[in-house]
Amino acid sequence: MLVRLTKLPCPAYQWFHALKIKKCLPLCAPRCSSTSAVPQITTHYTIHPREKDKRWEGVNMERFAEEADVVIVGAGPAGLSAAIRLKQLAAEQEKDIRVCLVEKAAQIGAHTLSGACLDPAAFKELFPDWKEKGAPLNTPVTEDRFAILTEKHRIPVPILPGLPMNNHGNYIVRLGHLVSWMGEQAEALGVEVYPGYAAAEVLYHEDGSVKGIATNDVGIQKDGAPKLWVIDEKKWKPGRVDHTVGWPLDRHTYGGSFLYHLNEGEPLVAVGFVVGLDYQNPYLSPFREFQRWKHHPSIRPTLEGGKRIAYGARALNEGGLQSIPKLTFPGGLLIGCSPGFMNVPKIKGTHTAMKSGSLAAEAIFKQLTSENLQSKTAGLHVTEYEDNLKQSWVWKELHAVRNIRPSCHGILGVYGGMIYTGIFYWILRGMEPWTLKHKGSDSEQLKPAKDCTPIEYPKPDGQISFDLLSSVALSGTNHEHDQPAHLTLKDDSIPVNRNLSIYDGPEQRFCPAGVYEFVPLEQGDGFRLQINAQNCVHCKTCDIKDPSQNINWVVPEGGGGPAYNGM
């Protein structure tokens, strides 16, 4: 998530008028053998620039520019916190600051997905009067359980005070509803919120500093694992938090589950399964592992007799302190989940994301209102933000748990990580004089299919476990059909010639929305890649896990994507 600072005009929206393109190229062309020319799959302008496309000659593009003091990209917890804090400070000091927030979802909160068990620290700092304002924090945690699963049994693990999984004082929330409420508070303070506009391009000053953003193009033809369930009320335990590790994953595959009982006036539970994207077996399907897990003898009874009402998926940034990049640059800064502020063993990042947004707002406000403002670049470089973050409780919290995730890379896998946590974190509270390293990028971890055992997944029963496409239908996902696919390929030949031949096409398994399929050629032997871009739930897993790093996820037209209702 980027916060762009500018005192100059920044293109915020753009439209195309009377645009007609006569010739269409297929989104998914047949795959040929290696001796034939490779038909075109990707048509997006980021791969095929318009200045080299004769069909764009003479096309008049009308662009509309707006000027703002601060432009925030993304109306998640961090972006909204930054916008709200800026306007709070402006009101306190009687300053006039224009804050604009652009969000690719059609409605604020529609692309928000989380469990979520919220640590309310940053939220209470931002809204001391949150109860009076009616914030949707309805379910305080009343019971906290953790267990290791074998195929048939559940082994309870005590949660000692001070361990990361202790949720005393936290709230089970529907994060989409909380984000929507925060959007209302932002607008009441004077923040200009623009849902349905996807920021597609960073604009720069001549000196290299960030000038602003441009939204994506519209009017161009396409050729150019958590769920919520309603359960039996007798099985409903409002405030209960359940976490598990172990089955169905092996010890070398990082992951686990959560099951949260909400108090929302009806017997709702949020159910989710997390799989580390550094898994090695290309036959693994995170979605199908989730379906298997729900049949465990300790999980199935809660879901039996219930009804699934929603589905969604997202990727979590779990690199922790070791993976956080430089957070400031001339003209902008990084806040929220994007730079990786999630506390991985807690499976929580909303509180740290919100705090980063508040700290960014305070640093920005100080520079914007300084009477002695001096800047070497046209875009302000707010280095104070990173300094303040490193002095905050966010950095202290992330530093304390920095070694827990990397400790799972040893011979004992996840169980080694649990032993490490019990010995070093619980006793030393993260004060050990060493910092462990990660083993590399997730895309580098897959083994060739010939070195792995195929995984036979049971068929879904339609009651506890379900097929992928009926699940995606519950996400409300929709995109304008006649637009270039936003799942772009750098080289159209790689999916079949490398990914399929070496790794048995892992994209058809790691995507939680059925976007990628290898289907038989209409003529002759072999397969072609089919991209079902309309199914995309914007998790961006493909961009991360693709072993060839050939997939580049770019924003589709604003307003497209999932329509989560309080996920």
C-alpha positions as CSV (number, residue, x, y, z in Angstrom):
1,M,0.0,0.0,0.0
2,L,1.5,3.3,-1.0
3,V,0.8,6.8,0.2
4,R,1.8,9.3,-2.5
5,L,2.5,12.9,-1.4
6,T,2.3,15.7,-3.9
7,K,1.8,19.4,-4.2
8,L,1.4,19.1,-8.0
9,P,-1.5,17.8,-10.2
10,C,-1.8,14.0,-10.0
11,P,-3.9,12.1,-12.5
12,A,-6.5,10.3,-10.4
13,Y,-9.0,9.1,-13.0
14,Q,-9.1,8.5,-16.7
15,W,-11.7,7.7,-19.3
16,F,-11.6,6.7,-22.9
17,H,-14.2,8.1,-25.3
18,A,-15.5,6.7,-28.6
19,L,-12.9,3.9,-28.5
20,K,-13.6,1.2,-31.1
21,I,-11.3,-1.7,-31.9
22,K,-12.3,-3.9,-34.8
23,K,-10.1,-6.9,-34.5
24,C,-10.1,-9.3,-31.5
25,L,-7.5,-11.7,-30.4
26,P,-8.5,-14.7,-28.3
27,L,-7.7,-14.6,-24.5
28,C,-6.7,-18.2,-24.5
29,A,-5.3,-19.4,-27.8
30,P,-4.5,-23.0,-28.5
31,R,-1.1,-24.3,-27.5
32,C,1.0,-25.7,-30.3
33,S,4.0,-28.1,-30.2
34,S,7.4,-26.6,-29.5
35,T,8.1,-26.6,-33.2
36,S,5.2,-24.3,-34.0
37,A,4.7,-20.6,-33.3
38,V,3.1,-19.9,-29.9
39,P,-0.3,-18.2,-30.2
40,Q,-0.8,-15.1,-28.1
41,I,-2.5,-15.4,-24.7
42,T,-1.5,-12.1,-23.0
43,T,-3.0,-8.9,-24.5
44,H,-2.4,-6.5,-21.6
45,Y,-0.7,-3.2,-22.4
46,T,2.0,-3.8,-19.7
47,I,3.3,-6.7,-21.9
48,H,2.3,-5.3,-25.3
49,P,2.8,-1.5,-25.2
50,R,0.2,0.6,-27.1
51,E,2.8,2.7,-28.8
52,K,3.8,-0.4,-30.8
53,D,0.2,-1.3,-31.6
54,K,-1.0,0.3,-34.9
55,R,-4.6,0.0,-33.7
56,W,-3.9,2.7,-31.2
57,E,-2.7,5.2,-33.8
58,G,-4.8,8.4,-33.7
59,V,-6.7,7.3,-30.6
60,N,-7.4,10.4,-28.5
61,M,-7.1,9.7,-24.8
62,E,-8.8,12.2,-22.5
63,R,-7.3,12.3,-19.0
64,F,-8.6,14.1,-16.0
65,A,-6.2,15.3,-13.3
66,E,-6.8,16.2,-9.7
67,E,-4.5,17.9,-7.2
68,A,-4.3,16.6,-3.6
69,D,-1.9,16.9,-0.6
70,V,-2.0,13.1,0.1
71,V,-3.2,10.3,-2.1
72,I,-3.7,6.9,-0.4
73,V,-4.0,3.8,-2.5
74,G,-6.2,1.1,-0.9
75,A,-9.0,1.5,1.6
76,G,-8.0,-1.3,3.9
77,P,-7.3,-0.9,7.7
78,A,-4.0,0.8,7.1
79,G,-5.0,3.2,4.4
80,L,-8.2,4.2,6.3
81,S,-6.2,4.6,9.5
82,A,-3.7,6.9,7.7
83,A,-6.5,9.0,6.1
84,I,-8.5,9.2,9.4
85,R,-5.4,10.2,11.5
86,L,-4.4,12.9,8.9
87,K,-7.9,14.5,9.1
88,Q,-7.9,14.2,12.9
89,L,-4.6,16.1,13.1
90,A,-5.8,18.6,10.6
91,A,-8.9,19.3,12.7
92,E,-7.0,19.5,15.9
93,Q,-4.6,22.1,14.5
94,E,-7.1,23.8,12.2
95,K,-5.2,23.0,9.0
96,D,-6.7,22.4,5.6
97,I,-5.3,19.2,4.0
98,R,-6.9,17.4,1.1
99,V,-6.8,13.7,1.5
100,C,-7.9,11.4,-1.3
101,L,-8.3,7.6,-1.0
102,V,-8.7,5.3,-4.0
103,E,-10.0,1.7,-3.7
104,K,-10.3,-0.9,-6.5
105,A,-13.3,-2.6,-4.9
106,A,-16.8,-1.3,-5.9
107,Q,-17.6,-0.8,-2.2
108,I,-15.3,-0.1,0.8
109,G,-14.7,-3.5,2.5
110,A,-15.8,-5.6,-0.5
111,H,-12.2,-6.9,-1.1
112,T,-11.4,-7.2,2.6
113,L,-10.8,-10.8,3.8
114,S,-9.6,-12.0,7.1
115,G,-10.6,-14.4,9.9
116,A,-10.5,-12.1,11.9
117,C,-9.3,-12.2,15.5
118,L,-8.4,-8.5,16.1
119,D,-5.9,-7.2,18.6
120,P,-7.6,-3.8,19.3
121,A,-4.6,-1.9,20.4
122,A,-4.2,0.4,17.4
123,F,-7.9,0.6,16.8
124,K,-8.4,2.0,20.4
125,E,-5.6,4.5,19.9
126,L,-7.3,5.8,16.7
127,F,-10.9,5.7,18.2
128,P,-10.8,6.1,22.0
129,D,-14.6,6.5,21.8
130,W,-15.2,3.5,19.6
131,K,-18.0,2.1,21.8
132,E,-19.9,5.4,21.7
133,K,-19.4,5.5,17.9
134,G,-20.9,2.0,17.5
135,A,-17.9,0.2,16.1
136,P,-18.8,-3.4,15.1
137,L,-16.6,-5.1,17.7
138,N,-19.3,-7.5,19.0
139,T,-17.5,-10.6,20.0
140,P,-14.8,-10.5,22.7
141,V,-12.7,-13.7,22.9
142,T,-14.0,-15.9,25.7
143,E,-12.3,-19.2,25.1
144,D,-8.9,-19.9,23.5
145,R,-8.0,-23.4,22.2
146,F,-5.0,-24.8,20.3
147,A,-4.3,-28.4,19.2
148,I,-2.2,-30.6,17.0
149,L,-4.2,-32.9,14.7
150,T,-3.3,-36.4,13.6
151,E,-5.5,-38.0,11.0
152,K,-8.0,-39.3,13.6
153,H,-7.2,-37.5,16.8
154,R,-6.8,-34.1,18.4
155,I,-4.0,-33.4,20.9
156,P,-4.7,-30.3,23.0
157,V,-1.8,-27.9,23.6
158,P,-2.0,-25.5,26.5
159,I,-1.7,-21.8,25.7
160,L,0.5,-20.3,28.3
161,P,0.3,-16.6,29.2
162,G,2.6,-14.6,26.9
163,L,2.6,-17.0,24.0
164,P,1.7,-15.5,20.6
165,M,-1.5,-17.6,20.3
166,N,-3.0,-16.1,23.5
167,N,-6.0,-14.1,22.4
168,H,-7.1,-12.7,25.8
169,G,-8.5,-9.2,25.2
170,N,-9.0,-9.6,21.5
171,Y,-12.2,-9.5,19.4
172,I,-13.5,-11.8,16.7
173,V,-14.7,-9.5,13.9
174,R,-16.0,-9.5,10.4
175,L,-13.2,-7.3,9.1
176,G,-15.1,-6.2,6.0
177,H,-17.8,-4.7,8.2
178,L,-15.2,-3.0,10.4
179,V,-13.4,-1.6,7.3
180,S,-16.8,-0.3,6.0
181,W,-17.5,1.4,9.3
182,M,-14.0,3.0,9.2
183,G,-14.8,4.2,5.7
184,E,-17.9,6.0,7.1
185,Q,-15.7,7.6,9.8
186,A,-13.2,8.7,7.2
187,E,-15.8,10.4,5.0
188,A,-17.3,12.1,8.1
189,L,-13.9,13.7,8.7
190,G,-13.7,14.9,5.2
191,V,-11.6,12.2,3.5
192,E,-12.5,11.9,-0.2
193,V,-13.1,8.2,-0.7
194,Y,-13.3,6.9,-4.3
195,P,-14.3,3.2,-4.5
196,G,-14.2,1.5,-7.9
197,Y,-10.9,3.1,-9.0
198,A,-7.9,0.9,-9.3
199,A,-4.5,2.5,-9.1
200,A,-2.6,1.0,-12.0
201,E,0.5,3.2,-12.5
202,V,2.9,5.3,-10.4
203,L,3.7,8.7,-11.9
204,Y,7.1,10.4,-11.3
205,H,8.5,13.8,-11.3
206,E,11.5,14.5,-13.5
207,D,13.8,14.2,-10.4
208,G,12.6,10.6,-9.9
209,S,10.4,11.2,-6.9
210,V,6.8,10.0,-6.9
211,K,4.3,12.5,-8.3
212,G,1.1,10.6,-7.9
213,I,-0.9,7.7,-9.4
214,A,-3.0,7.0,-12.5
215,T,-6.0,4.8,-12.4
216,N,-6.3,2.0,-14.9
217,D,-7.9,2.3,-18.3
218,V,-11.5,1.4,-19.1
219,G,-13.3,0.9,-22.3
220,I,-10.7,-1.5,-23.8
221,Q,-11.8,-4.8,-25.2
222,K,-10.3,-8.0,-23.9
223,D,-8.1,-8.6,-26.9
224,G,-5.9,-5.7,-26.2
225,A,-9.3,-20.1,2.2
226,P,-11.6,-18.9,4.7
227,K,-15.4,-19.4,4.7
228,L,-18.2,-18.2,6.8
229,W,-20.7,-20.8,7.9
230,V,-24.1,-20.6,9.6
231,I,-24.1,-23.6,12.0
232,D,-26.5,-25.4,14.3
233,E,-27.1,-23.1,17.2
234,K,-26.5,-25.9,19.7
235,K,-22.9,-26.0,18.5
236,W,-22.4,-22.3,18.6
237,K,-19.9,-21.0,21.3
238,P,-19.7,-17.2,20.8
239,G,-16.2,-15.9,21.5
240,R,-14.5,-19.3,21.1
241,V,-11.2,-19.3,19.2
242,D,-9.8,-22.6,17.8
243,H,-6.4,-23.0,16.1
244,T,-4.8,-26.3,14.9
245,V,-1.6,-27.4,13.2
246,G,-0.7,-30.8,11.8
247,W,-3.0,-33.0,9.7
248,P,-3.6,-33.0,6.8
249,L,-0.3,-31.3,6.2
250,D,3.1,-33.0,6.8
251,R,5.6,-31.5,9.2
252,H,7.6,-29.9,6.4
253,T,4.6,-28.0,5.1
254,Y,3.8,-24.9,7.2
255,G,0.2,-24.2,7.9
256,G,-2.8,-24.6,10.2
257,S,-6.4,-23.7,10.7
258,F,-8.7,-21.3,12.5
259,L,-12.3,-21.6,13.6
260,Y,-13.9,-18.5,15.2
261,H,-17.4,-18.3,16.7
262,L,-18.9,-14.9,16.0
263,N,-21.6,-13.2,18.1
264,E,-23.5,-11.5,15.3
265,G,-27.1,-12.3,16.2
266,E,-27.0,-15.7,14.4
267,P,-24.8,-18.8,14.8
268,L,-21.9,-17.8,12.5
269,V,-18.4,-19.3,12.4
270,A,-15.5,-18.1,10.3
271,V,-13.5,-21.1,9.1
272,G,-10.1,-20.9,7.4
273,F,-7.0,-22.9,6.5
274,V,-3.5,-21.4,5.9
275,V,-0.8,-23.1,3.8
276,G,2.7,-21.7,3.6
277,L,3.5,-21.0,-0.1
278,D,7.0,-22.4,0.5
279,Y,5.6,-25.9,0.1
280,Q,7.6,-28.3,-2.1
281,N,5.1,-30.8,-3.6
282,P,3.6,-29.4,-6.9
283,Y,0.7,-31.8,-6.5
284,L,-0.5,-30.0,-3.4
285,S,-3.7,-28.0,-3.6
286,P,-4.3,-25.6,-0.7
287,F,-8.1,-25.5,-1.5
288,R,-8.4,-29.3,-1.4
289,E,-6.3,-29.5,1.8
290,F,-8.8,-27.2,3.3
291,Q,-11.7,-29.5,2.2
292,R,-9.9,-32.5,3.7
293,W,-9.3,-30.8,7.0
294,K,-13.0,-30.1,7.5
295,H,-13.6,-33.8,7.7
296,H,-11.4,-34.3,10.7
297,P,-13.3,-36.0,13.6
298,S,-12.8,-32.9,15.8
299,I,-13.9,-30.4,13.1
300,R,-16.7,-32.0,11.2
301,P,-19.2,-32.1,14.1
302,T,-19.2,-28.3,14.3
303,L,-20.0,-27.9,10.6
304,E,-22.5,-30.8,10.3
305,G,-26.0,-29.5,9.8
306,G,-24.7,-26.0,8.9
307,K,-24.6,-24.0,5.7
308,R,-21.7,-22.3,4.0
309,I,-22.7,-18.8,3.0
310,A,-19.4,-17.2,1.8
311,Y,-16.0,-18.0,0.4
312,G,-12.8,-16.1,-0.2
313,A,-9.0,-16.4,-0.4
314,R,-6.0,-14.2,0.0
315,A,-2.2,-14.4,0.3
316,L,-0.6,-13.4,3.6
317,N,2.8,-11.7,3.8
318,E,4.6,-13.9,6.3
319,G,8.2,-12.9,5.9
320,G,8.2,-10.9,9.1
321,L,10.9,-8.6,10.2
322,Q,13.6,-10.1,8.0
323,S,11.6,-9.4,4.8
324,I,10.4,-5.8,5.5
325,P,11.8,-3.6,2.6
326,K,12.8,0.1,2.8
327,L,9.6,1.9,3.7
328,T,10.1,5.4,2.4
329,F,11.1,6.9,-0.9
330,P,10.8,10.4,-2.4
331,G,7.1,11.0,-2.8
332,G,5.6,8.1,-0.9
333,L,5.8,5.4,1.8
334,L,4.7,1.8,2.3
335,I,2.1,1.0,5.0
336,G,-0.2,-1.9,6.0
337,C,0.0,-5.5,4.9
338,S,2.0,-4.9,1.8
339,P,5.5,-4.4,3.4
340,G,4.9,-7.3,5.7
341,F,3.9,-6.1,9.2
342,M,1.9,-9.3,10.1
343,N,2.7,-11.1,13.3
344,V,3.0,-14.6,11.8
345,P,2.6,-16.8,14.9
346,K,-0.4,-14.7,16.0
347,I,-1.8,-14.8,12.5
348,K,-2.6,-11.2,13.0
349,G,-1.7,-8.1,11.0
350,T,-4.7,-5.7,11.2
351,H,-3.5,-4.0,14.4
352,T,0.0,-3.5,13.1
353,A,-1.3,-2.3,9.7
354,M,-3.5,0.2,11.4
355,K,-0.7,1.5,13.6
356,S,1.6,1.9,10.6
357,G,-1.1,4.0,8.9
358,S,-1.4,6.2,12.0
359,L,2.3,6.7,12.3
360,A,2.6,7.5,8.6
361,A,-0.2,10.1,8.9
362,E,1.6,11.8,11.8
363,A,4.9,12.0,10.0
364,I,3.3,13.3,6.8
365,F,1.2,15.9,8.6
366,K,4.3,17.2,10.4
367,Q,6.1,17.8,7.1
368,L,3.1,19.1,5.2
369,T,2.4,21.7,7.9
370,S,6.0,22.7,8.6
371,E,6.7,26.4,8.0
372,N,10.3,25.7,7.2
373,L,9.7,22.8,4.8
374,Q,12.7,22.0,2.6
375,S,12.7,19.1,0.2
376,K,15.5,18.0,-2.1
377,T,12.8,16.5,-4.4
378,A,9.4,17.6,-5.7
379,G,7.9,14.6,-3.9
380,L,8.4,14.8,-0.2
381,H,10.6,12.2,1.4
382,V,9.2,11.4,4.8
383,T,12.0,9.4,6.4
384,E,10.7,10.1,9.9
385,Y,8.0,7.5,9.3
386,E,10.4,4.6,9.2
387,D,12.3,6.0,12.2
388,N,9.1,6.3,14.2
389,L,7.9,2.9,13.3
390,K,11.1,1.3,14.5
391,Q,10.5,3.1,17.9
392,S,6.9,1.9,18.2
393,W,5.4,-1.2,19.7
394,V,4.9,-2.6,16.1
395,W,8.7,-3.1,15.6
396,K,9.1,-4.4,19.2
397,E,6.4,-7.0,18.6
398,L,7.7,-8.1,15.2
399,H,11.3,-8.3,16.5
400,A,10.2,-10.6,19.4
401,V,8.7,-13.2,17.0
402,R,11.2,-12.8,14.2
403,N,12.7,-16.3,14.6
404,I,9.5,-18.4,15.0
405,R,8.6,-18.8,11.4
406,P,12.2,-19.5,10.2
407,S,12.6,-22.1,13.0
408,C,10.1,-24.3,11.1
409,H,12.6,-24.9,8.3
410,G,14.6,-27.5,10.3
411,I,14.4,-31.3,10.2
412,L,11.4,-31.3,12.6
413,G,9.5,-28.8,10.5
414,V,6.5,-27.2,12.2
415,Y,7.0,-29.2,15.4
416,G,10.6,-27.8,15.6
417,G,9.1,-24.3,15.4
418,M,6.7,-25.1,18.3
419,I,9.6,-26.4,20.4
420,Y,11.7,-23.3,19.5
421,T,8.7,-21.1,20.5
422,G,8.3,-22.9,23.8
423,I,11.9,-22.6,24.8
424,F,13.2,-19.4,23.3
425,Y,10.2,-17.2,22.9
426,W,8.4,-18.1,26.1
427,I,11.5,-17.8,28.2
428,L,13.5,-15.1,26.4
429,R,10.6,-13.2,24.8
430,G,12.5,-12.8,21.6
431,M,15.7,-11.5,23.2
432,E,17.9,-14.2,21.8
433,P,21.1,-12.7,20.3
434,W,20.6,-14.2,16.8
435,T,18.2,-13.8,13.9
436,L,17.4,-16.8,11.7
437,K,17.0,-16.5,8.0
438,H,14.4,-17.7,5.5
439,K,15.4,-20.3,3.0
440,G,14.5,-18.3,-0.1
441,S,11.6,-17.1,-2.2
442,D,8.4,-19.2,-2.3
443,S,8.6,-19.6,-6.1
444,E,12.0,-21.4,-5.7
445,Q,10.8,-24.2,-3.4
446,L,8.8,-26.5,-5.7
447,K,10.4,-29.8,-6.6
448,P,10.0,-31.3,-10.1
449,A,6.9,-33.5,-10.3
450,K,9.0,-36.6,-11.0
451,D,10.5,-36.3,-7.5
452,C,7.2,-36.0,-5.7
453,T,4.2,-38.3,-4.9
454,P,0.8,-37.3,-6.4
455,I,-1.8,-36.5,-3.8
456,E,-5.1,-38.3,-4.1
457,Y,-7.8,-36.0,-2.7
458,P,-11.3,-37.4,-1.9
459,K,-14.3,-36.1,-3.8
460,P,-16.3,-33.4,-2.0
461,D,-19.5,-34.6,-0.4
462,G,-21.4,-31.4,-1.0
463,Q,-22.2,-31.1,2.7
464,I,-18.9,-30.5,4.5
465,S,-16.5,-30.3,1.6
466,F,-17.2,-28.7,-1.8
467,D,-15.9,-28.3,-5.3
468,L,-13.9,-25.2,-6.3
469,L,-16.3,-23.5,-8.7
470,S,-19.4,-23.6,-6.5
471,S,-17.2,-22.0,-3.7
472,V,-15.9,-19.2,-6.0
473,A,-19.6,-18.5,-6.9
474,L,-20.1,-17.6,-3.2
475,S,-17.4,-14.9,-3.3
476,G,-19.5,-12.7,-5.5
477,T,-16.6,-12.3,-7.9
478,N,-17.3,-10.5,-11.1
479,H,-15.2,-8.7,-13.8
480,E,-16.2,-7.0,-17.0
481,H,-15.8,-9.8,-19.5
482,D,-14.6,-7.7,-22.4
483,Q,-11.3,-6.4,-21.1
484,P,-7.7,-7.6,-21.4
485,A,-7.0,-10.3,-18.8
486,H,-5.2,-8.8,-15.8
487,L,-3.3,-12.1,-15.3
488,T,-0.5,-11.4,-17.7
489,L,2.3,-13.7,-18.9
490,K,5.8,-12.4,-19.7
491,D,6.2,-15.4,-22.1
492,D,3.2,-17.2,-23.4
493,S,5.2,-20.4,-24.1
494,I,6.4,-21.0,-20.5
495,P,3.2,-22.5,-18.9
496,V,3.2,-25.5,-21.2
497,N,6.9,-25.8,-22.1
498,R,8.2,-25.5,-18.6
499,N,5.6,-25.4,-15.8
500,L,3.5,-28.3,-17.2
501,S,6.4,-30.4,-18.4
502,I,8.5,-30.1,-15.2
503,Y,6.0,-29.3,-12.4
504,D,2.8,-30.8,-13.8
505,G,1.2,-27.3,-14.1
506,P,1.1,-26.2,-10.4
507,E,-0.9,-23.1,-11.3
508,Q,-4.0,-25.3,-11.8
509,R,-3.7,-26.3,-8.1
510,F,-2.3,-23.3,-6.2
511,C,-4.9,-20.9,-7.5
512,P,-7.9,-20.9,-5.1
513,A,-10.4,-19.7,-7.8
514,G,-9.8,-22.0,-10.8
515,V,-8.3,-19.2,-12.9
516,Y,-5.7,-21.5,-14.6
517,E,-6.6,-24.7,-16.5
518,F,-4.6,-26.9,-18.8
519,V,-7.1,-28.1,-21.4
520,P,-6.6,-30.4,-24.4
521,L,-5.8,-28.8,-27.8
522,E,-8.8,-28.7,-30.1
523,Q,-6.6,-30.3,-32.8
524,G,-3.7,-32.7,-32.3
525,D,-2.1,-33.9,-29.1
526,G,-1.0,-31.7,-26.2
527,F,-2.5,-29.0,-23.9
528,R,-3.0,-25.3,-23.8
529,L,-3.3,-22.9,-20.9
530,Q,-6.7,-21.4,-20.4
531,I,-7.0,-18.3,-18.2
532,N,-10.4,-17.8,-16.6
533,A,-9.7,-14.2,-15.5
534,Q,-13.3,-13.6,-14.4
535,N,-12.9,-16.0,-11.5
536,C,-10.0,-14.2,-10.0
537,V,-10.5,-13.3,-6.3
538,H,-7.4,-11.0,-6.2
539,C,-5.3,-13.1,-3.8
540,K,-2.2,-12.8,-6.1
541,T,-1.0,-16.3,-5.2
542,C,-0.1,-16.9,-8.8
543,D,2.3,-14.0,-8.9
544,I,4.1,-15.3,-5.8
545,K,4.2,-19.1,-6.3
546,D,4.7,-19.4,-10.1
547,P,8.0,-21.4,-10.3
548,S,9.0,-19.6,-13.5
549,Q,8.0,-16.1,-12.2
550,N,6.2,-15.7,-15.5
551,I,2.8,-14.5,-14.2
552,N,2.4,-10.8,-13.4
553,W,-0.8,-9.8,-11.6
554,V,-2.0,-6.3,-12.6
555,V,-5.2,-4.5,-11.6
556,P,-8.3,-5.0,-13.7
557,E,-10.9,-2.4,-14.3
558,G,-12.0,-0.7,-11.0
559,G,-14.9,-2.3,-9.3
560,G,-14.1,-5.8,-10.5
561,G,-13.2,-8.7,-8.3
562,P,-14.8,-10.3,-5.2
563,A,-17.8,-8.8,-3.3
564,Y,-17.1,-10.1,0.2
565,N,-19.8,-9.3,2.7
566,G,-18.2,-8.8,6.1
567,M,-15.4,-11.3,5.5
